[in-house]
């Protein structure tokens, strides 16, 4: 397997009096990953900036305003992040059984549809921003707005089994992302005791503007993507906790109501779901959108302190809003406890019993009839706050180091994963089973390993 890429580019920039800036570039790239009819694409871009604070009419604000710049830019970038030869029709090895005997012979079959027009996924990005500094750069503020539209997205489209193929790689659909990013930096104390703070906040909104010609929703690992909605909504049954008692079972839709086997039907303590389509039957047709993994906003805060030769930094980050769903292994230990593993304390204190009919979770059982239909029983708010890191350090005085021919020495103690406050009972609110798959986010299927608090000690030397 090999690949090649060829590109040419040109760039021009202009700066007038240190106040007006213009930059423009254009590149033309070709990739062997794409079909022979569509391997090349052109990606232009430009940016403008204006240092407002250097204008004469801003002189009256100079005691307060240290610097002020306005920025804007537009450009296109390409994505070729797929495997090699996906545009080509290829053969796969197999064997063929002749007549009624057991003898086989080597054989090959066509296992992929060719797509000679497979080409670049293109993102068009427009942004405006500003950088402002006050009081001799003691306070620094950056604000950015972005609007990104991705077209001709690279997608491996599943095909019906009747075609004889599993999927085909093609360009389809488009998506739009837009949002704001904020940064605030302050120098709170600047004397012998120094204290600097950096705070960030960002949020974005996402929705699919085109999902392809047939407009079918895409369901991938509990992610539901459809036109006009955000990408990768959480998909599953709207669970209502356990059935409270027999009266609740008799008066509500149940799973497998027509089954002659009692253990396959719902009973008190077993999972209860909403009859979303109103047909009086609980099954996979009642699955619905349960939320979005996209948070309301993401934030971070870092404080740096120093006094003499001592220094310390504290870094935290967090997420507000969004939805997470747990399934598979988590169902075993947190939802109906199949009896094969230990359970969490969260489940142990909140499962259904006759003396606790209003419990949060179903009773322990070994039923398996409802496993595919109870995806949605463990849906939680994705909000969390995490102290990511604390670092303490001491820089050895240079007078002492000079005698040992050492330029600098810093001793430090570092602590990672210091503190976590999460709205859901899982082990790691940042885990995601789907990895980088944009069609499946906010899902933990396998049971993520708990985060470990790590203490480390070290020395930084400069000779």
C-alpha positions in Angstrom: 0.0 0.0 0.0 1.4 3.4 -1.0 0.2 6.9 -1.6 1.4 10.1 -3.2 0.4 13.7 -3.0 1.6 16.6 -5.2 0.9 20.2 -4.3 1.9 23.7 -5.5 1.2 26.9 -3.6 1.7 30.6 -3.8 1.6 33.2 -1.0 1.6 37.0 -0.9 1.5 39.3 2.1 1.4 43.1 2.5 2.0 45.3 5.6 1.4 49.1 5.4 2.8 51.2 8.2 2.3 48.3 10.7 -1.4 49.1 10.8 -2.9 47.4 7.7 -2.2 43.7 6.9 -3.2 41.6 4.0 -2.2 37.9 3.3 -3.4 35.7 0.5 -2.5 32.2 -0.6 -3.6 29.6 -3.1 -2.7 26.0 -3.4 -3.5 23.2 -5.8 -3.2 19.6 -4.4 -3.6 16.2 -5.9 -3.9 12.9 -4.1 -3.6 9.3 -5.2 -6.4 8.4 -2.7 -9.0 9.8 -5.0 -10.5 8.7 -8.3 -8.6 9.4 -11.5 -11.3 11.9 -12.6 -11.3 14.0 -9.5 -7.9 14.0 -7.8 -7.1 17.7 -8.0 -8.6 20.6 -6.1 -7.8 24.3 -5.6 -7.8 25.9 -2.1 -7.6 29.7 -1.9 -7.5 31.8 1.3 -7.0 35.4 2.4 -6.9 37.4 5.7 -7.1 41.1 6.6 -6.1 42.9 9.8 -6.3 46.4 11.1 -4.4 47.7 14.1 -6.9 50.2 15.3 -4.9 51.4 18.3 -2.2 52.9 16.0 -4.7 55.3 14.4 -4.4 59.0 15.4 -8.0 59.2 16.5 -7.2 56.6 19.2 -4.6 58.7 21.0 -7.1 59.9 23.5 -7.6 56.3 24.7 -3.9 55.4 25.0 -3.7 55.6 28.8 -6.2 52.8 29.0 -6.0 51.0 25.6 -2.6 49.3 25.0 -3.4 47.6 21.7 -6.5 46.8 19.6 -6.5 44.8 16.4 -9.4 43.6 14.2 -9.0 40.5 12.1 -11.0 38.7 9.4 -10.3 35.7 7.1 -11.8 33.4 4.6 -10.4 30.2 3.1 -10.8 26.6 1.9 -9.0 23.5 3.1 -9.2 19.9 1.9 -9.4 16.6 3.7 -8.0 13.4 2.3 -8.1 11.4 5.5 -9.2 8.0 4.1 -7.4 4.8 3.3 -5.8 4.1 0.0 -7.5 2.6 -3.1 -11.1 3.1 -1.8 -12.1 4.6 -5.2 -11.0 1.4 -7.0 -12.9 -1.9 -7.6 -10.8 -4.6 -6.0 -10.8 -8.4 -5.8 -10.8 -10.5 -2.6 -9.5 -14.0 -2.3 -12.0 -16.8 -1.5 -12.6 -20.5 -2.5 -15.1 -22.3 -4.6 -16.8 -25.7 -3.9 -17.2 -27.8 -7.1 -20.1 -30.1 -7.6 -21.1 -32.2 -4.6 -17.7 -33.1 -3.4 -15.6 -31.5 -0.8 -12.8 -30.3 -3.1 -12.3 -26.5 -3.3 -10.4 -24.3 -5.6 -9.0 -20.8 -5.2 -11.3 -18.1 -6.4 -11.6 -14.3 -6.4 -14.6 -12.1 -6.3 -15.3 -8.3 -6.7 -15.7 -6.9 -3.2 -15.8 -3.2 -3.8 -17.6 -0.8 -6.2 -15.4 1.6 -8.0 -15.9 5.4 -7.8 -13.8 7.3 -10.3 -15.1 10.7 -9.2 -14.3 10.3 -5.5 -12.6 13.5 -4.5 -11.7 16.0 -1.8 -13.8 16.9 1.2 -13.8 20.7 1.3 -14.3 23.0 4.3 -14.9 26.7 3.7 -14.0 28.7 6.8 -15.0 32.4 7.5 -13.9 34.1 10.7 -13.7 37.5 12.4 -12.0 38.4 15.6 -10.5 41.0 17.7 -7.5 41.3 20.2 -7.7 44.0 22.8 -5.2 44.9 25.6 -5.8 47.3 28.5 -3.6 49.0 31.1 -0.2 48.3 29.7 -1.3 44.8 28.7 -2.4 43.9 32.2 -5.8 42.7 30.7 -5.9 40.9 27.4 -9.1 39.9 25.6 -9.5 37.8 22.4 -12.9 37.2 20.8 -13.3 35.0 17.6 -16.4 34.1 15.6 -16.2 31.2 13.1 -18.5 29.8 10.5 -17.4 26.6 8.8 -19.2 24.7 6.1 -18.0 21.3 5.0 -19.1 20.0 1.6 -18.7 16.7 -0.3 -18.0 14.9 2.9 -16.1 11.6 2.6 -18.5 8.9 3.7 -18.6 5.1 3.6 -22.2 4.6 2.7 -23.7 1.2 3.7 -25.4 -0.7 0.9 -28.3 -3.3 0.9 -27.1 -6.9 1.0 -28.9 -7.4 -2.3 -26.3 -5.4 -4.1 -23.6 -7.9 -3.2 -21.5 -5.2 -1.6 -21.2 -3.9 2.0 -20.6 -0.2 1.3 -19.2 2.3 -1.1 -17.0 5.3 -0.4 -18.3 8.5 -1.9 -18.7 12.3 -1.4 -22.1 13.2 0.1 -23.7 15.7 2.2 -22.7 18.9 3.9 -22.5 20.3 7.5 -22.2 23.7 9.1 -20.5 24.6 12.3 -20.5 28.1 13.8 -19.6 29.5 17.2 -17.6 31.9 19.4 -14.3 31.5 21.3 -13.3 33.8 24.1 -10.0 34.2 25.9 -9.2 36.5 28.9 -5.7 36.9 30.2 -4.8 39.0 33.2 -1.7 39.9 35.1 -3.2 40.2 38.5 0.0 40.9 40.5 3.4 41.9 39.0 5.7 42.5 41.9 7.7 40.0 43.9 4.5 37.9 44.1 3.2 37.3 40.6 -0.2 35.9 39.7 -1.3 35.5 36.1 -4.7 34.1 35.0 -5.9 32.7 31.6 -9.6 31.9 31.1 -11.1 30.4 28.0 -14.7 29.7 26.9 -16.0 28.4 23.6 -19.3 27.1 22.2 -20.5 26.1 18.8 -23.7 25.0 17.1 -23.7 22.2 14.5 -26.3 21.0 12.0 -26.3 18.8 8.9 -27.5 20.8 5.9 -27.6 18.0 3.4 -27.4 14.2 4.1 -27.5 12.9 0.5 -29.9 12.2 -2.2 -32.1 9.6 -0.5 -32.3 11.6 2.8 -32.1 8.5 5.0 -31.0 9.1 8.6 -27.6 7.6 9.5 -27.6 5.5 12.6 -24.1 4.5 13.9 -23.3 3.2 17.3 -26.2 5.0 19.1 -25.6 8.1 17.0 -28.5 9.5 14.9 -27.7 11.9 12.1 -30.4 13.4 9.9 -30.8 16.5 7.8 -31.6 19.7 9.7 -30.4 18.4 13.0 -27.0 18.4 14.8 -24.7 15.5 13.9 -24.6 12.3 16.1 -27.7 12.9 18.3 -28.0 10.3 21.0 -30.4 7.6 19.8 -32.3 5.0 21.9 -35.4 4.2 23.9 -36.9 6.8 26.2 -36.7 4.8 29.4 -39.0 5.5 32.3 -37.3 3.5 35.0 -38.7 0.2 36.2 -42.4 -0.9 36.2 -43.6 0.0 39.7 -46.0 -3.0 40.3 -48.4 -5.3 38.5 -50.9 -2.6 38.1 -48.3 -0.5 36.3 -47.5 -3.5 34.0 -51.2 -4.1 33.2 -51.9 -0.5 32.4 -48.8 0.2 30.3 -47.3 -1.0 27.0 -44.8 -3.8 27.7 -42.1 -5.6 25.9 -43.0 -8.8 24.0 -46.7 -8.6 25.0 -47.6 -11.4 22.6 -45.0 -13.9 23.9 -46.3 -17.1 25.5 -43.3 -17.3 27.7 -43.8 -15.3 30.9 -40.1 -14.7 31.5 -39.9 -12.9 28.1 -42.6 -10.4 29.1 -42.3 -7.3 31.3 -43.0 -7.6 35.0 -42.6 -5.4 38.1 -39.1 -4.2 38.4 -38.2 -4.8 34.7 -37.3 -1.8 32.4 -40.1 0.4 31.3 -40.0 2.6 28.2 -42.1 5.2 26.5 -44.4 4.1 23.7 -43.1 6.9 21.4 -45.1 5.9 18.3 -48.3 5.2 20.2 -48.9 1.7 18.8 -49.3 0.1 22.2 -46.2 -2.1 21.7 -42.7 -1.5 23.0 -40.0 -2.4 20.5 -37.2 -0.8 18.4 -39.7 1.3 16.5 -40.0 3.4 19.6 -36.4 4.6 19.5 -36.0 8.4 19.4 -33.5 11.2 19.8 -32.6 11.5 23.5 -30.3 14.5 23.4 -27.1 15.8 21.8 -23.5 15.2 22.8 -22.7 18.8 21.8 -22.2 20.8 25.1 -23.7 24.2 25.7 -20.1 25.5 26.2 -16.6 24.3 27.1 -14.3 26.3 29.5 -10.9 26.3 31.0 -9.0 28.2 33.7 -5.3 28.4 34.5 -3.6 30.3 37.3 0.2 30.7 37.5 1.7 31.9 40.8 5.3 32.7 41.7 7.1 34.1 44.7 10.9 34.4 44.7 12.2 31.0 43.5 8.9 29.2 44.1 6.2 28.7 41.5 2.8 26.9 41.2 0.2 26.4 38.5 -3.4 25.1 38.7 -5.3 24.1 35.6 -8.9 23.1 35.4 -11.4 22.6 32.6 -15.0 21.7 32.2 -18.0 21.1 30.1 -21.5 22.5 30.6 -24.5 20.6 29.1 -24.7 17.9 26.5 -25.8 14.3 26.8 -23.9 11.1 27.4 -25.2 7.5 27.1 -23.8 4.3 28.5 -24.5 0.8 27.1 -23.2 -2.7 26.8 -20.9 -3.4 29.8 -22.4 -0.5 31.7 -25.9 -2.0 31.4 -24.5 -5.1 33.2 -23.2 -3.2 36.2 -25.5 -0.2 36.3 -28.9 -0.9 34.8 -30.2 -4.4 35.4 -27.2 -6.2 36.9 -27.1 -9.5 34.9 -25.4 -11.2 37.8 -22.1 -11.8 35.9 -20.2 -8.8 37.4 -20.0 -6.6 40.3 -22.3 -3.6 40.3 -21.7 0.1 41.1 -22.8 1.7 44.4 -25.0 4.0 42.3 -27.0 1.0 41.1 -26.9 -0.9 44.4 -28.6 1.9 46.3 -31.2 2.7 43.6 -32.4 -0.5 42.1 -36.1 -1.7 42.3 -37.2 -3.9 45.2 -40.7 -4.5 46.6 -39.9 -2.1 49.4 -38.5 0.4 46.9 -41.0 0.5 44.0 -40.1 4.1 43.0 -36.5 3.2 42.3 -34.4 4.8 39.7 -33.1 1.5 38.1 -34.7 -1.9 37.2 -34.3 -4.9 39.5 -31.4 -7.4 38.9 -32.4 -10.1 36.4 -31.0 -12.4 33.8 -33.5 -11.6 31.1 -32.0 -10.8 27.7 -35.2 -10.1 25.6 -34.9 -6.4 26.1 -31.2 -5.8 25.8 -31.3 -4.1 22.3 -34.4 -2.2 23.3 -33.2 -0.7 26.6 -30.5 1.4 25.0 -31.4 4.7 26.7 -31.7 3.6 30.3 -28.4 5.2 31.2 -28.6 8.7 29.7 -27.0 11.5 31.8 -26.1 15.2 31.7 -22.5 15.4 30.4 -21.6 18.4 32.6 -18.3 18.0 34.5 -15.6 20.1 36.2 -12.1 18.7 36.4 -8.9 20.0 38.1 -6.6 18.7 35.5 -3.2 19.5 36.9 -1.4 21.1 39.9 2.4 21.8 39.6 4.7 23.0 42.3 8.3 24.0 41.6 11.4 25.5 43.1 14.2 27.0 41.0 17.6 26.6 42.6 19.5 30.0 42.9 21.9 30.6 40.1 24.8 31.5 42.5 24.7 28.0 43.9 24.5 26.4 40.4 27.3 28.4 39.0 29.8 26.5 41.2 28.6 23.2 39.7 28.6 24.5 36.0 24.8 24.2 35.8 22.9 26.9 34.0 19.5 26.2 35.6 17.8 23.6 37.9 14.1 23.3 38.8 12.7 20.8 41.2 9.0 20.0 40.8 6.1 18.0 42.0 3.2 17.3 39.6 -0.3 16.0 40.2 -2.6 15.0 37.3 -6.3 14.3 37.6 -6.6 16.0 40.9 -10.4 16.4 41.2 -13.5 15.5 39.2 -17.1 16.6 39.8 -19.4 15.0 37.2 -23.2 14.9 36.7 -23.1 11.3 35.6 -21.9 8.2 37.6 -19.5 6.9 34.9 -15.8 6.6 35.4 -14.5 9.1 32.8 -16.8 11.8 31.4 -14.3 12.5 28.6 -14.3 8.9 27.2 -15.9 8.1 23.9 -16.3 4.7 22.4 -16.6 6.1 18.9 -13.2 7.8 19.0 -12.9 10.3 16.2 -16.0 9.0 14.4 -18.1 12.2 14.0 -21.3 10.1 13.7 -20.9 8.6 17.2 -20.0 10.9 20.1 -20.9 10.9 23.7 -21.2 7.1 23.9 -19.4 4.8 26.3 -20.1 1.1 25.4 -17.3 -0.9 26.9 -16.9 0.7 30.4 -14.1 3.2 30.4 -11.3 2.6 32.9 -11.3 5.1 35.8 -8.9 8.0 35.6 -5.9 7.5 37.9 -4.5 10.3 40.0 -0.8 10.5 39.1 1.9 12.0 41.4 5.3 12.6 39.8 8.5 14.2 40.9 11.3 15.5 38.7 14.3 17.8 38.0 14.7 20.0 35.0 18.4 20.7 34.3 20.1 23.1 31.8 23.8 22.5 31.5 
